Amino acid sequence: MKILMCNKFHFIHGGAERYLFDLCRGLKDVGHEVFHFSTQDDRNFDSECRKFFVGKPDYHKEMRGDLLSKIRTGKDFIYSFEAKDQVGRLIDEHRPQVAHIHNIYHQISPSILDVLKKRRIPVVMTLHDYKIICPNYKLYAHGKMCEACNGRKYYQCFLKKCIKNSWHASFLGMTEAYTHAFLRSYDVVDRFIAPSRFVFEKVLEFGVPRGRLMCLPYAIDLSGFSEGGRAGKYVVYSGRLLAEKGLLTLLESLKYLPGLQLKIVGDGPFRSELAGFVSSLGLTPRVELLDHRSRAELSVILCDAICVVVPSQWPEPAGLVIYEAFASGKCVIASDAGGISGLIEDGVNGLLFEAGKADELAHKIRYVVEHPEKARAWGKNGSLMIRQGNDLKAHVMRMQGIYHDVLNLRSKDHA
């Protein structure tokens, strides 16, 4: 089968890309052809389709320009004619049978869905965030959960300045949401895939038809990890560095845990501010800020970890880092926000705490530190869970079934 994968990043930007590239390798291993459509970037992995990739605009820079620049950028942000033209050229050359959409917003835009509809190519879409129901994609604004746009009340995004606390950015997000609602852009998607029960229930509540929606948790290539058997030396956070990830809660918890070492693995726009907090709190000797690491490098770091902490305050859709921790035989302490809480069975493979509560998080970490035998047992339980339910080979078989289902469905529609 020829499969077109569409995602705005063609390098490891976050968990969505880790999953995407694992899935692509798994599909290729069983004989499928995979073609990528993305944006140009110096960090991109190699691709035979790179000549079709669209230019990657610097929205932050262009939005600070003159009025004409803002209008032009805003138009492309909502509906990119360049992406529409380029994906058409890719399809003409490679003739994919099915398209799998991931994160396409802004840099690519849903304009490509019009091309797929015209060419009668079945479409599957994995929901790595909440963009199809929430203009700022997070269901989180100004430090708390936000569902004000339910019922397509996208004007709430503007009134509440939900995007970067900016009138202009929020107006653009509102306009984008109303445009694609009017165009019915996502009607072309044959199957939406939610990576967690939380995402499934939430998008269903917001109006995504149940008949086009299914829940299929992420999978992970287990070959890149080994279960660490050594005594833990430090706590690990791994992921994007964003304010809503709860990193300040994690740092604050350290004041209750004298001597505990923390490794923060990742990169993102919150990095410089985070480094400032580490310094101002006097935590520099105890906190190591590492850049993004490859899977092999991350595996080595996790091997010596006491546990992995996922302190997110926004409702994470799934939390691939939890899969990576379990694949390494490490227990997880996570907040009770969003889809991540569905992966943690409290007292079985880790512990849950109330999002934003630094003292409660500290209590949970202290318990794990003081009970290493339980931490090891919970890590083994997590490893068993991930190896039985989230193995990549089994996931690829499920995905093949989905592709065949939408192909058959589309064939019947045009019979």
KOLTORVO-342555 format. One line per field, with one value per residue (C-alpha): x negated, z, y. Coordinates in steps of 0.001 Angstrom, whole numbers, padded with zeros to 6 digits, m for minus. Example, Ala and Ser with C-alpha at 12.3 -4.5 7.8 and 13.67 -1.06 7.14 Angstrom:
# residues 2
X: (m012300 / m013670)
Z: (007800 / 007140)
Y: (m004500 / m001060)
***
This chain:
# residues 415
X: (000000 / m001142 / m000596 / m000952 / m002003 / m001381 / m002954 / m004337 / m007623 / m009908 / m012245 / m011750 / m009889 / m007925 / m006105 / m003901 / m006950 / m008497 / m005307 / m005026 / m008505 / m008088 / m004842 / m006460 / m009327 / m006859 / m004785 / m007877 / m009038 / m005912 / m006224 / m004269 / m005542 / m005446 / m005678 / m006039 / m004612 / m005983 / m007760 / m011334 / m013706 / m017443 / m016672 / m014630 / m015372 / m016090 / m013105 / m012647 / m009693 / m011596 / m011266 / m007527 / m007912 / m006529 / m008460 / m008285 / m007294 / m008469 / m005035 / m006430 / m008625 / m006087 / m003300 / m005457 / m005757 / m003550 / 000174 / m000276 / m002700 / m000272 / 002612 / 000540 / m000779 / 002666 / 004105 / 001441 / 001863 / 005522 / 005380 / 002079 / 002342 / m001342 / m000685 / 002393 / 000401 / m002620 / m000682 / 001120 / m002224 / m003363 / m000163 / m000561 / m004058 / m003602 / 000121 / 000764 / 003808 / 004508 / 003474 / 002679 / 002850 / 001051 / 000282 / 000829 / 002117 / 000635 / m002545 / m000626 / 003041 / 006143 / 006020 / 004484 / 007716 / 009424 / 006893 / 007364 / 011127 / 010859 / 008531 / 010844 / 008042 / 009295 / 008113 / 007186 / 006289 / 004552 / 005548 / 002272 / 003935 / 007349 / 007035 / 010146 / 012277 / 010139 / 008500 / 005445 / 005279 / 004799 / 008226 / 006192 / 005835 / 004632 / 003534 / 006645 / 008782 / 010957 / 013889 / 015510 / 015512 / 017764 / 020697 / 018443 / 018345 / 014928 / 015432 / 014605 / 010993 / 010851 / 012773 / 010548 / 007300 / 006630 / 003688 / 000523 / 002729 / 002834 / 005846 / 004300 / 003238 / 006564 / 008530 / 006557 / 007209 / 010935 / 011048 / 009212 / 011684 / 014752 / 013265 / 012746 / 016110 / 017743 / 015719 / 016411 / 012746 / 012642 / 015687 / 013275 / 011657 / 012948 / 011541 / 010340 / 007984 / 007868 / 004695 / 006448 / 009904 / 009796 / 009313 / 011996 / 014579 / 013658 / 013887 / 017071 / 018516 / 017578 / 019426 / 017103 / 019379 / 018954 / 019106 / 015927 / 014040 / 012034 / 009564 / 006161 / 003378 / m000103 / m002697 / m006433 / m009405 / m010589 / m013875 / m015317 / m014953 / m016246 / m014913 / m017254 / m018204 / m020608 / m019757 / m018160 / m020266 / m017966 / m014473 / m013852 / m011575 / m011594 / m009618 / m008997 / m009854 / m006573 / m004964 / m001870 / m004011 / m004104 / m007872 / m007599 / m005557 / m008361 / m011011 / m008966 / m008631 / m012418 / m012356 / m010662 / m013265 / m016741 / m019547 / m017389 / m018886 / m016761 / m017557 / m015370 / m015665 / m014253 / m013980 / m011360 / m010412 / m010265 / m013922 / m015492 / m012763 / m013143 / m016894 / m016206 / m013905 / m016482 / m019036 / m016714 / m015576 / m019179 / m018727 / m021607 / m023717 / m020778 / m019106 / m020733 / m019169 / m019901 / m018987 / m016896 / m018365 / m018068 / m016142 / m019383 / m020714 / m017408 / m017418 / m020803 / m019544 / m016383 / m018381 / m019743 / m016555 / m014634 / m011429 / m010019 / m007833 / m005133 / m003792 / m001625 / 001049 / 002752 / 004757 / 002054 / 003672 / 001545 / m002010 / m004438 / m007115 / m005149 / m005515 / m009258 / m009538 / m007655 / m009724 / m012742 / m011133 / m010665 / m007610 / m005949 / m004629 / m002125 / 000463 / 004132 / 004572 / 005996 / 005014 / 001877 / 003863 / 005442 / 002035 / 001228 / 002874 / 002112 / 000042 / m000349 / m002664 / m003165 / m001476 / 000877 / 000979 / 003224 / 001893 / 000131 / m000310 / m004056 / m003795 / m001735 / m004186 / m007066 / m005265 / m004864 / m008507 / m009696 / m007606 / m009208 / m012707 / m012113 / m010537 / m012843 / m011487 / m007984 / m009337 / m011019 / m007855 / m005730 / m008264 / m008025 / m004236 / m004463 / m006847 / m004467 / m001566 / m003423 / m004787 / m001366 / 000772 / m001429 / m003842 / m004625 / m004134 / m000629 / 000136 / m000960 / 001402 / 004260 / 003340 / 003259 / 006788 / 007912 / 006389 / 008126 / 011433 / 011394 / 010319 / 013251 / 015593 / 014535 / 014853 / 018442 / 019287 / 018162 / 019404)
Z: (000000 / m000726 / 002289 / 002426 / 005869 / 006442 / 009405 / 009685 / 011267 / 009645 / 012620 / 016280 / 017609 / 020292 / 021151 / 018052 / 015812 / 017861 / 017354 / 013687 / 012746 / 014734 / 012865 / 009488 / 010208 / 011281 / 008121 / 005914 / 007723 / 006576 / 002983 / 002679 / 000838 / 002890 / 001420 / 003563 / 003156 / 005504 / 005729 / 004893 / 007851 / 008383 / 011070 / 008752 / 008262 / 004693 / 002436 / m001219 / m001147 / 000227 / m003098 / m002391 / 001161 / 001666 / 002961 / 006693 / 007491 / 010641 / 011941 / 015018 / 012877 / 010125 / 012583 / 013882 / 010374 / 008511 / 007913 / 004474 / 005922 / 008693 / 006249 / 003936 / 006816 / 008374 / 005076 / 004726 / 008407 / 007749 / 004207 / 002437 / m001353 / m001531 / 000501 / m001576 / m004800 / m003541 / m002102 / m005440 / m007193 / m004723 / m005287 / m009057 / m008850 / m006196 / m006353 / m002651 / m001870 / 001577 / 003511 / 007225 / 008651 / 011827 / 012853 / 009796 / 011337 / 010372 / 008510 / 006160 / 007007 / 006213 / 002612 / 001661 / 002675 / m000327 / m002632 / m000971 / m001320 / m005014 / m005673 / m003695 / m001387 / 001945 / 004975 / 008489 / 011098 / 014437 / 017037 / 018730 / 020314 / 020475 / 017508 / 015702 / 018686 / 020346 / 018513 / 020812 / 020589 / 024353 / 026058 / 028502 / 028899 / 031545 / 033859 / 033838 / 031757 / 029257 / 027274 / 026461 / 022706 / 023045 / 020680 / 018118 / 020235 / 018821 / 019553 / 023148 / 022063 / 021053 / 024048 / 026485 / 024524 / 024710 / 022290 / 023755 / 025673 / 022408 / 020781 / 017333 / 017683 / 019284 / 016533 / 013965 / 015825 / 016025 / 012305 / 011445 / 013421 / 011892 / 008376 / 008557 / 010223 / 007335 / 004707 / 006544 / 005993 / 008322 / 006779 / 004375 / 007242 / 007164 / 010558 / 013487 / 015816 / 019459 / 021266 / 024631 / 026073 / 027386 / 023884 / 022511 / 025062 / 024778 / 020985 / 021038 / 023568 / 021270 / 018301 / 016371 / 015087 / 016962 / 013712 / 012431 / 015723 / 017334 / 020200 / 019440 / 021977 / 020812 / 020363 / 020838 / 019271 / 022270 / 020635 / 021523 / 025279 / 027908 / 031419 / 033874 / 036794 / 038556 / 041679 / 040823 / 041231 / 040082 / 038918 / 035217 / 033283 / 029511 / 026990 / 025483 / 027701 / 027879 / 030756 / 030720 / 031237 / 034982 / 035192 / 037823 / 039991 / 039628 / 040606 / 043579 / 044794 / 045173 / 048128 / 050071 / 048875 / 049962 / 048022 / 045309 / 041822 / 038770 / 035073 / 032644 / 029106 / 026209 / 024561 / 023911 / 024258 / 028080 / 028371 / 029187 / 031682 / 033266 / 033616 / 035374 / 037882 / 038549 / 039351 / 041427 / 043530 / 044210 / 042487 / 040002 / 041751 / 041796 / 038419 / 035126 / 032047 / 029086 / 025449 / 023321 / 023315 / 020823 / 021887 / 022501 / 024691 / 026541 / 027201 / 028934 / 031076 / 032054 / 033011 / 036126 / 037015 / 040243 / 038397 / 035676 / 036583 / 034243 / 036031 / 033232 / 034066 / 030664 / 029697 / 027824 / 025118 / 025854 / 027071 / 025046 / 027705 / 029939 / 027313 / 027178 / 030978 / 031138 / 028257 / 030487 / 033473 / 035411 / 037398 / 036695 / 038935 / 036891 / 037348 / 037049 / 033940 / 030667 / 028956 / 030989 / 034073 / 032100 / 031717 / 035436 / 037820 / 041185 / 043322 / 040466 / 037888 / 039476 / 041411 / 040572 / 042136 / 041719 / 038941 / 040250 / 043819 / 044473 / 048053 / 046982 / 044184 / 046666 / 048935 / 046070 / 045004 / 048588 / 048864 / 045713 / 046902 / 050297 / 048834 / 045980 / 045982 / 045229 / 042570 / 040841 / 041043 / 039647 / 036849 / 035944 / 035912 / 033587 / 031337 / 031179 / 030335 / 027507 / 026045 / 026051 / 024899 / 023028 / 021000 / 017638 / 015539 / 016885 / 016441 / 012792 / 012195 / 013687 / 011541 / 008398 / 009248 / 009566 / 006197 / 004537 / 006208 / 004877 / 001435 / 001339 / 002677 / m000012 / m002716 / m001655 / m001663 / m005276 / m006517)
Y: (000000 / 003562 / 005823 / 009618 / 010914 / 014635 / 016439 / 019967 / 018818 / 016274 / 016033 / 015143 / 018153 / 016330 / 013127 / 013290 / 013018 / 010205 / 008250 / 009232 / 008037 / 004809 / 004158 / 004869 / 002472 / m000192 / 000230 / 000034 / m003104 / m004938 / m003792 / m000542 / 002528 / 005729 / 009225 / 012350 / 015831 / 018473 / 021836 / 022768 / 022904 / 022444 / 019852 / 017626 / 013965 / 012976 / 012293 / 011476 / 013879 / 016889 / 018759 / 019006 / 020347 / 023851 / 026843 / 027340 / 030939 / 032669 / 033662 / 035409 / 037665 / 038324 / 039106 / 041955 / 043414 / 045915 / 045466 / 043889 / 041334 / 040463 / 039998 / 037799 / 035703 / 035384 / 034150 / 031428 / 030555 / 029730 / 028351 / 027727 / 027683 / 026729 / 023579 / 022807 / 023079 / 021122 / 018206 / 017934 / 017638 / 014958 / 012982 / 013206 / 011741 / 009025 / 008147 / 007339 / 005203 / 006597 / 009719 / 009834 / 013362 / 014365 / 017972 / 020171 / 023399 / 026768 / 025763 / 023428 / 024129 / 022059 / 023329 / 019973 / 018235 / 019826 / 018162 / 014778 / 015126 / 016039 / 013076 / 010759 / 009651 / 008242 / 010207 / 009070 / 011696 / 011152 / 013757 / 014648 / 017695 / 019400 / 021769 / 020525 / 021646 / 024352 / 027314 / 027313 / 023458 / 022946 / 023169 / 025240 / 028994 / 031415 / 028624 / 026459 / 024093 / 025947 / 024574 / 027917 / 027209 / 024147 / 024522 / 026270 / 029436 / 030255 / 033957 / 033024 / 032514 / 036182 / 037518 / 035599 / 036188 / 032459 / 032464 / 033997 / 036464 / 038433 / 040076 / 039691 / 036034 / 035129 / 036879 / 034924 / 031651 / 032457 / 033304 / 030102 / 027992 / 029648 / 029425 / 025688 / 025170 / 027077 / 025182 / 021911 / 021109 / 018135 / 016456 / 014769 / 012813 / 009244 / 008231 / 010315 / 008428 / 009502 / 008339 / 008174 / 007664 / 011242 / 012696 / 010364 / 011492 / 015164 / 015489 / 013409 / 015844 / 018741 / 017225 / 014898 / 012090 / 008813 / 006846 / 008529 / 008353 / 005571 / 005211 / 003711 / 004403 / 005244 / 002513 / 002599 / 000848 / m001129 / m002094 / 001301 / 000764 / m001622 / m002028 / m000362 / m002531 / m000192 / 001780 / 005138 / 008261 / 011066 / 011998 / 012677 / 015000 / 014447 / 016445 / 019856 / 022821 / 024724 / 026612 / 024389 / 021281 / 021979 / 022447 / 025171 / 022798 / 020251 / 022800 / 023982 / 020391 / 020206 / 022602 / 019786 / 017256 / 018389 / 016758 / 015201 / 015476 / 016276 / 015916 / 017884 / 016522 / 018529 / 021900 / 024533 / 028215 / 028031 / 027038 / 030422 / 031286 / 027856 / 028339 / 031630 / 029943 / 027217 / 029902 / 032120 / 029153 / 028156 / 024809 / 025021 / 022324 / 019915 / 020492 / 019564 / 021153 / 018911 / 019559 / 017240 / 013737 / 010892 / 007816 / 005916 / 008736 / 009040 / 005307 / 005607 / 008488 / 006615 / 003526 / 005261 / 007161 / 006711 / 007531 / 009793 / 012770 / 014106 / 017223 / 018680 / 021217 / 021178 / 018067 / 016130 / 013985 / 010916 / 011553 / 009445 / 009989 / 007607 / 004897 / 005590 / 005396 / 002103 / 000710 / 001413 / m000297 / 002939 / 003943 / 007287 / 010025 / 012046 / 014758 / 013871 / 016043 / 014746 / 011529 / 010881 / 009948 / 007116 / 005457 / 005465 / 003028 / 004545 / 002189 / m000313 / 001293 / 004693 / 007463 / 010346 / 013802 / 016829 / 019044 / 022165 / 020862 / 020987 / 019720 / 016703 / 015953 / 016144 / 013692 / 011212 / 011535 / 011051 / 007882 / 006433 / 007390 / 005777 / 002616 / 001555 / m001994 / m000701 / 001645 / m001301 / m003405 / m000571 / m000081 / m003767 / m003526 / m000550 / m002433 / m005393 / m003084 / m001373 / m004612 / m006264 / m003343 / m000856 / m002918 / m001314 / m004457 / m005028 / m001324 / m001430 / m004353 / m002327 / 000673 / m001486 / m002583 / 001038 / 001935 / m001010 / m000073 / 003497 / 002301 / m000125 / 002522 / 004988 / 002289 / 001557 / 005281 / 005593 / 002233)
***
